[in-house]
Amino acid sequence: MAEHPNPPVSDILRRLEQESQSRGIPLSDYVIILCEILDCRRTELYLDRNQTLNPSQQTRLEAFLSRLHHHEPVHYIIGKTWFYGREFLVNPAVLIPRPETEGLVELVLPRIRPSMRILDIGTGSGVIAISIKAALPDLTVDATDLSSEALSCAQLNARNHHCDITFYETDLYPPIPVTYDTIISNPPYISPGDYSALPPQIRDFEPTLALIAREQGMQFYRQILSRSQPYRHSQTTFFFEIGSSQAPMIGKLALETGFHQVEIKKDLNGLDRFAVIN
Ligand code: GLN
């Protein structure tokens, strides 16, 4: 590529395809980077293969590729991701939202009414709270996180999507009790043992605070349920994302903490992924 002062996209795509194959990194990661640098959509990239990269775009491309080749997740490199049809800013203080989590939003939306009060615990980048508030603007939505850096990111995202959400920097529940109709959380649920087996893209870059939970990954579900009394009424429903092997443990925990009904729902891969508790 160095021999061509302004290489066309067709040449670059060819090189990126080779890099992807030889390094075992998905081609889609390279395409996301190239689209970011050219500020275009994926379809435009393939329709206009003769457009060229100027020198500053080339420099940026090389810098991004070097980070990708050091296993940095592509969404931290470009500083954004997409969730439930919207663009969100992300940075290493927040977990990169996973596609499975869109299923949590899908599960919640048909079960809430516009007048309700909702709490999103451990909001991270804010994707769950914002997707729900944007779909039903009359809802009252509160969101919490322990990390002030994560909350800054969530607040920016809320502003970008014109969502009026009250954020609290706190451990799980807001400091002053109010009752919620719906309590949602995708808390950390990976046990310390499972964490060490995760790929380097996750272990070396994503916040451990957002991933690891003690008690075989059950720590935060237990704390959320057992501390919920001042924040719920008799009809309050909890929606959790869970690890695919945690359904039996969640069922047991819910019964132990005084709940009567636990429904387990699957994600698009057919794995147990969500628990609805009341
Ligand atoms: N609620 C955020 C998400 O689902 C953050 C989750 C977390 O940090 N465990 O992406």
Residues whose N, C-alpha, C, O or C-beta is under 5 A from the ligand:
A	BS01	LIG	L95 I96 P97 T101 G122 T123 G124 S125 N186 P187 P188 A210
